[in-house]
């Protein structure tokens, strides 16, 4: 595929989207595979900081895929991540100075905060409450290592 030399954006993120769709489908079948919610949270934060609309759109698409595979409400992760970025992340960065502390708090915010957000939505809109299992601790530990690599 020939491209203009002045256009520096790569086509690799679209390949990553396809890989994420396959991985997300496999993670619904095999619960040993983490769903990569915290990784998407960190990528969403980085995309908003860089003000890259294409990357924000790609991460939002991945979040919609995540929601559809796990049966969550449509756009709930995008709304939660935006609210967390506006209100919670500035307080975290202000209060913590170590990079590892911030990254572990990102992972905890992604999983536990999203669960609390879904509980709040279920109470407000009289929906069935979300269930939580013990795999969440395993997911937090594994995704902390993934987030540390980013």
VMD Tcl script that draws the C-alpha trace (Angstrom):
set ca {
  {0.00 0.00 0.00}
  {1.54 3.28 -1.09}
  {1.19 6.24 1.23}
  {2.07 9.88 1.19}
  {5.48 10.49 2.78}
  {4.21 13.46 4.78}
  {1.60 11.29 6.51}
  {3.51 9.70 9.40}
  {0.75 7.72 11.14}
  {1.21 3.98 10.93}
  {-1.36 1.33 10.11}
  {-0.14 -0.96 12.89}
  {-2.88 0.06 15.42}
  {-5.52 -1.41 13.13}
  {-3.68 -4.73 13.27}
  {-3.66 -4.46 17.07}
  {-7.43 -3.93 17.00}
  {-7.87 -7.22 15.14}
  {-5.60 -8.98 17.62}
  {-7.56 -7.49 20.53}
  {-10.87 -8.71 19.07}
  {-9.52 -12.25 18.82}
  {-7.92 -12.05 22.29}
  {-11.09 -10.64 23.86}
  {-13.13 -13.46 22.40}
  {-10.67 -15.98 23.78}
  {-10.69 -14.32 27.20}
  {-14.46 -14.80 27.46}
  {-14.01 -18.51 26.79}
  {-10.91 -19.05 28.96}
  {-11.12 -17.15 32.28}
  {-7.38 -17.59 32.84}
  {-6.76 -14.87 30.23}
  {-7.16 -11.37 31.71}
  {-9.56 -9.08 29.84}
  {-6.97 -6.22 29.59}
  {-9.28 -3.59 31.05}
  {-6.45 -1.83 32.90}
  {-4.29 -1.79 29.78}
  {-7.13 -0.15 27.87}
  {-7.54 2.32 30.73}
  {-3.88 3.36 30.55}
  {-4.02 3.58 26.75}
  {-7.17 5.71 27.01}
  {-5.45 8.07 29.44}
  {-2.40 8.36 27.19}
  {-4.57 9.01 24.13}
  {-6.46 11.80 25.90}
  {-3.21 13.36 27.15}
  {-1.78 13.33 23.62}
  {-5.09 14.55 22.14}
  {-4.89 11.94 19.40}
  {-8.44 11.53 18.12}
  {-7.67 8.45 16.02}
  {-6.10 6.62 18.96}
  {-8.97 7.65 21.27}
  {-11.42 6.26 18.73}
  {-9.52 2.98 18.42}
  {-9.35 2.50 22.19}
  {-13.05 3.40 22.48}
  {-13.83 0.77 19.85}
  {-11.84 -1.79 21.86}
  {-13.79 -0.79 24.98}
  {-17.09 -1.35 23.16}
  {-15.82 -4.80 22.11}
  {-14.90 -5.47 25.75}
  {-18.38 -4.44 26.92}
  {-20.15 -6.58 24.34}
  {-18.05 -9.66 25.11}
  {-18.59 -9.45 28.86}
  {-22.21 -8.23 28.82}
  {-21.79 -4.76 30.32}
  {-23.86 -1.69 29.45}
  {-22.93 0.04 26.20}
  {-20.45 2.94 26.61}
  {-20.22 2.42 30.38}
  {-16.44 1.94 30.26}
  {-15.96 5.04 28.14}
  {-18.07 7.12 30.52}
  {-16.29 5.71 33.57}
  {-12.82 6.19 32.08}
  {-13.63 9.78 31.11}
  {-14.98 10.56 34.57}
  {-11.97 8.90 36.20}
  {-9.61 10.87 33.97}
  {-11.30 14.17 34.80}
  {-11.80 13.70 38.54}
  {-9.69 10.87 39.98}
  {-6.46 10.82 37.98}
  {-5.43 14.43 38.80}
  {-5.77 13.64 42.52}
  {-3.71 10.47 42.14}
  {-0.92 12.21 40.28}
  {-0.96 15.03 42.82}
  {-0.80 12.71 45.86}
  {1.61 10.01 44.66}
  {5.13 10.68 43.52}
  {6.33 7.19 42.61}
  {5.52 5.88 39.17}
  {4.80 2.33 40.38}
  {2.24 3.61 42.90}
  {0.43 5.50 40.16}
  {0.40 2.46 37.88}
  {-0.96 0.10 40.55}
  {-3.63 2.68 41.35}
  {-4.53 2.79 37.64}
  {-5.05 -0.97 37.69}
  {-7.10 -0.82 40.89}
  {-9.16 2.06 39.52}
  {-9.78 0.18 36.31}
  {-11.14 -2.95 37.98}
  {-12.50 -2.01 41.38}
  {-13.58 1.47 40.36}
  {-15.40 0.14 37.32}
  {-17.16 -2.44 39.49}
  {-18.28 0.31 41.90}
  {-19.40 2.40 38.93}
  {-21.48 -0.52 37.61}
  {-22.99 -1.00 41.07}
  {-23.95 2.66 41.09}
  {-25.52 2.36 37.64}
  {-27.43 -0.73 38.70}
  {-28.83 1.07 41.75}
  {-29.80 4.18 39.79}
  {-31.40 2.44 36.80}
  {-32.70 -0.65 38.69}
  {-30.56 -3.04 36.69}
  {-29.27 -6.38 37.97}
  {-26.07 -5.85 39.95}
  {-22.82 -7.00 38.37}
  {-21.16 -10.08 39.75}
  {-17.57 -10.24 40.86}
  {-15.45 -13.35 41.13}
  {-12.08 -14.24 42.61}
  {-10.35 -14.07 39.24}
  {-10.32 -10.29 39.69}
  {-7.31 -10.54 42.04}
  {-5.45 -12.60 39.45}
  {-6.38 -10.08 36.73}
  {-5.13 -7.17 38.85}
  {-1.76 -8.84 39.46}
  {-1.25 -9.87 35.83}
  {-2.33 -6.55 34.40}
  {-0.10 -4.65 36.81}
  {2.82 -6.30 35.05}
  {1.36 -5.38 31.65}
  {0.77 -1.77 32.71}
  {4.31 -1.59 34.11}
  {5.59 -2.36 30.63}
  {3.66 0.54 29.05}
}
mol new
graphics top color blue
foreach p $ca { graphics top sphere $p radius 0.5 }
foreach p [lrange $ca 0 end-1] q [lrange $ca 1 end] { graphics top cylinder $p $q radius 0.2 }
display resetview
